[in-house]
Amino acid sequence: SPRDARATQLAAAGLLSISLSHQLPAPVGAGGSDGRQVARLTATAPASTPGLVYDTLMLKHQCACGNTNSHPEHAGRIQSIWSRLQETGLRGKCECIRGRKATLEELQTVHSEAHALLYGTNPLNRQKLDSKKLLGSLTSVFVRLPCGGVGVDSDTIWSEVHSSGAARLAVGCVVELAFKVVTGELKNGFAVVRPPGHHAEESTPMGFCYFNSVAIAAKLLQQRLHVSKTLVVDWDVHHGNGTQQAFYSDPSVLYVSLHRYDDGNFFPGSGAPDEVGTGPGVGFNVNMAFTGGLDPPMGDAEYLAAFRTVVMPIANEFAPDVVLVSSGFDAVEGHPTPLGGYNLSAKCFGYLTKQLMGLAGGRVVLALEGGHDLTAICDASEACVSALLGNEVGRPEMALHAAEPGQPCAARTLCHPAYEGSDAPAQTARGQKQASKGQAGSLCSRKRVQGQP
């Protein structure tokens, strides 16, 4: 295959270490290999250029009412980000790749056949399908919204003509970018896509999401490139319930989410610290679930402390082959309480991106999830792409002077019993390794959250 040839070519040039010792079951789905062993990347990819992916067809996923005030997940989100990257000159320093629509088979690596057919086909093609596969009448799936438009729930809109194509394109863009980064064609990348995906479950669309782009990309990397260890970091302010569901029993994917939880009272209500995985996946699902409300809200200091004491120690021990980021920016200051409520700076996300670039030979792929304040998401996207380009990223100013926690509950979150345990990295709550445990313990004893890395 072209990817096998590419890997062999790089190896011959001494740019890539190849290991054929790790053999997984034959890949499935359209576009997969023929089942032979696939070269596994074990060294830093030689590419020096970050990749970007975007497509105007994703703008067409809009409510018929046309009122963006009623629907915060609108086309202007990605349009504004793409324009900002152009205006700042960052876009010109990256390689812009062409996206594609994900196939129905690719969607089914995470979603049920009925879900893929229902939300992944247009009206004309859907009429040709077996109604039994569509879980009955379509009238029971879609609802009339107060604005006059159509949706699957009160906030997740549906355009009968354009939504399926846009949702499949968002998935395909993330998949293409991830594959180019893992095979060494690109250094890293940022997918400017919509609709988002991390809330989409096996058979349920919700929270603006239809197909879980990051989860599908992770599954396809496993199946087609035989990537053995994938780290998924989700820093959207909302928990990625769909991504957690997809890998809850899978020890080859470490899912780490930092989100507002408030004892289950913040959407979607999942993501408690004691949700640590099941079966062989126990310990490979880590929820940094912030609670305590917004008096005051969480900010840079709390997130940097979480990265320093839990996220990075665990990630380093896991030693992933690639890092996929569900990059929602709704924790950035400027988002009202229902959509966020936290006060992180845009610069903080650039700094967190830089931290993750120290993993997996720098193979880091960010995919846009939530975030609805246009200034906030543009600022954060600019900071992240600047970091991906290798530009100097300093610590956020507000964290430099943080000594006492602005939010005392942050210390309790970081010291939750789920982040302590045995020395075995894959036992209950990952054991959180001895070093992480020690750091968290000292944090508890001081009852403070510091912003230093």
Beta strands, then each sheet from edge to edge (+ up, - down):
strand 1: 18-19
strand 2: 40-41
strand 3: 51-53
strand 4: 95-97
strand 5: 143-144
strand 6: 150-151
strand 7: 189-191
strand 8: 230-234
strand 9: 253-260
strand 10: 285-290
strand 11: 322-327
strand 12: 364-368
sheet 1: 1+ 2-
sheet 2: 4+ 3+ 7+ 12+ 11+ 8+ 9+ 10+
sheet 3: 5+ 6-
end
